Amino acid sequence: MRQMNTLSKVFRIAATGAVSMMLAACYGTPAAMYGSPVAMYGAPPDDYWRTLSLRVKNVMGEPIEGIRVSFIPYSGDPSVLGNTDSAGELLLDYDVSAGELLGLDDTDGPDNGGDFQSKAVDIPPETYELDAVLEEKTDTP
């Protein structure tokens, strides 16, 4: 009888260990699940990266070429994304979690339609197309 109890305990321990190994193999260990802020595998979710079509125009509705577009994160330094083309457009891919503010700067002065004021543009959530209007600089004495 005593040998039967010993075999029963050994079997229970082995069965518990086998079930624990299967669970860890299927779902990961608790340290991996809870040790990192977010466990993500594969491609990022759709709402993590966003593609935005930006169109920059003057107050008359005409496209402005050569506007430098910068991404302004919540913290850190701005990064230049590119310049608008002859249609005043720029296609942007950006990380939604980093911030949602764009800086628009006229770097070529009066060339390409005028000398325009710099502007910071807020990107509303769930926006995939954005029109921005820049005003020309005024010389005030």
N, C-alpha and C positions, 0 to 999 in steps of 0.2 A: 504493500500500500504506500509505503514511504517513497519507494522508487517511482510510483505512478504520480505522486505529487511533485516530485522533482522534475520528471519529464513534462508534466503539465505546465510548470513554471517556465521551463526552458522554451517550450513551444509558444507560450504567451509572449515571452520576451522577443523571440524571433519573429513572431507575427507582428508585434507592435513595431519593431524595427523595419520590417519589410513595408508595412503600410506607410510609415514615416518617410522612407526613401522614395516610395512612389509619389506621395504628395509633394515632396520637395522637388522631384524631377518634373512633375507636371506644373506646379504653381510657383516654384521658386522658394527660397528660404526666407524666413521672416526678416533677416538682416538685409537682404537685397530688396525686399518689398518696402520696408519701413525705414531703411537707412538712407534712401535718396528721396528728394522732394517729389519727383514724378518718375515713375517707371514707364518709359516709352520705348517701343521697339518698332523698327520699320520706318516707313515714311511718316513725317509729321502730319498731324491732322490738318484738314482743309483750312481751319480757321487760324492756324499758326503762321503760315506764310500767305501773303495776299498779293495779287497783281492789281495794280492801279493804273488806269489810263488818265494821265493828267493833260489838260489843255490850258495853255496860258494865253490870255487875250488882253488887248487894251480896252479902254472904256467904250470904244466904238465897235467892239466885237471882232476886231482884226487880230489874227494870230501873231504872236511875238516869237521870233527866232532868237536863239542864243541866250536864253534865260538859264542861269545855273540853278539847278535844283539840288538841295541838300536835305538829308534826313537828320532831324534834330531829336536825339533820343532823350528819354527821361533823365538819364545821367550819362555823363561822358561828353566827348567832343562830337560835333556834327560831322557827317561824312557826305562827300559830294557824290550824287547819283548819276549826274550827267547834265547835258544841256538840251533845251527844246530844239526840235527840228524846224524846218521852214513852215510847217503847218502849226507850229506852236505846241506840239505834242511830245510827250515822253512817257514811255511805258516803264513802270517801276515794279520791282519785286522787293518786298520788305517784310521784316519780322514784326508782326503785330504786337508782340509782347514788349518790344523795345521802346515804343513810343509812337505817337501819332501826330507829329507836327513836321511840316515841310518848310524849308526856307527857300525863298525865291529871290534871286539877286541878278540884276542887269549888270553883266561884266564887260559889255562891249560899248558902253556909253550910248551916244546918239545913233550909232549904226543899228541896222535892223529895226527901224521904225520909231526910235526915240530913246530918251534917257528915262528909265523907269525907276520908281521907288522900290526899295526892298520890302519884302512882306513875308510874314510867317502865316502859314495856312494850316488850320486844324483839319485833320482827316476824320470825319464822322465815322462811327462804327458801321460795319457792313457796307462801306462805300467802295465801288469798283471803278467808277468814273467820277472825275472831279474837274470842274472848271474854275480857274482862278483868274481874277481881273486885276491887272496892275495899272496904277495911275502914273502919269508922267510926273517927273520932278518939276517943281515950280521954283523959279528964282525969286526969292523975296528979298528986297533991299533992306 
